[in-house]
Amino acid sequence: MTTTAKSSRSLLIIEDDADLRLTLEYFLGKIGYKVLTARDADEGLRLCLEHRPRAVLLDIMLPGSDGFECCKRIKGDPITMDTKVVFITAKKASEVHIKGAKACADFWIAKPVDPNDVGADLYFLFERDFDLTPEDFKQLRVTKQVPRLTGTSQTAYQQAGVEHPPIHFQTHRGHEHIDYPYAKAPPHPPETHAPEMVEHDHHGSVSDYEFEEPKFQPYSASQTSAPAQAPPSAEMAKVYALLRALRDSLKDTSARLDAVIQYIDMHEK
């Protein structure tokens, strides 16, 4: 259980750009927030644990540990796991959605930022305790939601002694995909034939492409006289391994695109 006060108006800004950091500190302080600031992830994590702010405005491109790693550490600590993390970044939306989701971030704002827009959105978020409906999201000026992950939280895995928990994506088609962001994925069972890619007659999206496992013919008496096949060569084994890696990569890309589409669909309703 965390000790972050939900009614608190405390806010931590972790930003290495001095001009932006001071501007946000001054403006947000003027409109009623108790503002703390840090120039890098290490200083920000120390202040976050010491003061337990309700929310953190976090730059991604920081000296030393970046914002993604900083967010993972905030969300992975039982003391600060309920602290809301809002990225402020110039990175592309696709990268923020994928890496931000894995880091368990809550929202993000694209740079350059207008302090008036940031202040208005923060007021709205604090008033609703950061729990917004699809209609509420339409009221935000510049803040967007990072796609959510389903399944058990990282902190719960850590408390259970699992160092690198799997991440569960819920796609817009309702299918669950398990990604292994830190540890190597479990090995696939050996295959004796290269997989075949099959296109289904749907809408042509990436997720409509699936891989069909090879079908093996049952043993028949007519095969008794056939010479035994030699074991696959080392070169052929490498080809099979590359094909399996390509298949897994396409499946991961499909699931992540589904997560982004789900996010976009939610905002278009």
Residue pairs with C-beta under 8 A, 6 or more apart in sequence:
1 78
2 52
2 78
2 79
2 80
2 81
2 82
2 83
3 52
3 79
4 52
4 53
4 54
4 80
4 82
4 83
5 52
5 54
6 54
6 82
6 129
8 34
8 53
8 54
9 32
9 33
9 34
9 54
9 126
10 33
10 34
10 35
10 36
10 51
10 52
10 53
10 54
10 55
11 28
11 33
11 34
11 35
11 36
11 53
11 54
11 55
11 56
11 57
11 122
12 35
12 36
12 37
12 38
12 44
12 47
12 48
12 51
12 53
12 55
12 56
12 57
13 21
13 24
13 25
13 28
13 35
13 36
13 37
13 38
13 56
13 57
14 37
14 38
14 39
14 40
14 41
14 43
14 44
14 56
14 57
14 58
14 59
14 62
14 67
14 70
15 21
15 24
15 37
15 38
15 39
15 57
15 58
15 59
15 88
16 39
16 40
16 59
16 61
16 62
16 63
17 59
18 39
20 88
20 113
21 37
21 39
22 37
23 115
24 35
24 57
24 113
24 115
24 118
25 35
25 37
27 115
27 116
27 118
27 119
28 35
28 115
28 118
28 119
28 122
29 35
31 119
31 123
33 122
36 47
36 51
36 53
38 44
38 46
38 47
39 63
40 62
40 63
40 64
40 65
41 62
41 64
41 65
41 66
41 67
41 69
41 70
41 73
42 64
42 65
44 56
44 58
44 70
45 70
45 73
45 74
47 53
48 56
48 74
48 80
48 83
49 77
49 79
49 80
52 79
52 80
52 83
53 83
54 83
54 84
54 126
55 83
55 84
55 85
55 86
55 122
55 125
55 126
55 130
56 74
56 83
56 84
56 85
56 86
57 86
57 88
57 109
57 118
58 67
58 70
58 71
58 85
58 86
58 87
58 88
58 105
59 67
59 87
59 88
59 89
60 66
60 67
60 68
60 87
60 89
60 91
60 96
61 67
61 89
61 90
61 91
62 70
65 73
67 87
67 89
68 99
68 100
68 102
68 103
69 103
71 85
71 87
71 100
71 103
71 104
71 105
72 102
72 103
72 104
72 154
74 80
74 81
74 83
74 85
75 81
75 83
75 85
75 103
75 104
75 105
75 153
75 154
75 155
76 104
76 154
76 155
76 158
77 155
78 155
78 159
81 153
81 155
84 106
84 107
84 125
84 130
85 103
85 104
85 105
85 106
85 107
86 105
86 106
86 107
86 108
86 109
86 122
86 143
87 96
87 100
87 105
87 107
87 108
87 109
87 146
88 108
88 109
88 111
88 113
88 118
89 96
89 108
89 109
89 110
89 111
90 110
90 111
90 112
93 110
93 144
94 260
96 105
96 108
96 146
97 146
97 147
97 256
97 259
97 260
97 263
98 256
98 259
100 108
100 146
100 147
101 146
101 147
101 148
101 149
101 167
101 169
101 259
102 149
102 167
102 179
102 181
104 149
104 153
104 154
105 146
106 130
106 145
106 146
107 125
107 130
107 143
107 144
107 145
107 146
108 143
108 144
108 146
109 118
109 121
109 142
109 143
109 144
110 142
110 144
113 142
114 142
117 141
117 142
118 142
118 143
120 141
121 140
121 141
121 142
121 143
124 136
124 139
124 140
125 132
125 140
125 143
128 136
132 140
132 145
134 266
134 267
134 269
137 145
137 266
137 267
138 267
144 267
145 263
145 266
147 259
147 260
147 262
147 263
148 170
149 167
149 168
149 169
149 170
150 168
150 169
150 170
150 176
151 166
151 167
151 168
151 176
152 165
152 168
154 165
157 165
158 165
163 182
163 183
164 180
164 181
164 182
164 183
166 178
166 179
166 180
167 178
167 179
167 180
167 181
168 176
168 177
168 178
168 179
169 176
169 177
169 178
169 179
169 255
169 256
169 258
169 259
170 176
170 259
170 262
171 177
171 207
171 255
171 258
171 259
171 262
172 258
172 259
172 261
172 262
172 265
173 207
173 258
175 255
175 258
177 251
177 252
177 255
177 258
179 252
179 255
180 186
185 248
188 244
188 248
191 213
191 214
191 240
191 244
192 214
192 232
193 214
194 214
194 239
194 240
194 243
195 211
195 212
195 213
195 214
195 243
195 244
195 247
196 211
196 212
196 214
197 209
197 210
197 211
197 212
198 209
198 210
198 211
198 212
199 208
199 209
200 208
200 209
200 210
202 208
205 257
205 261
206 250
206 253
206 254
206 257
207 254
207 255
207 257
207 258
209 250
209 254
211 247
211 250
211 251
232 240
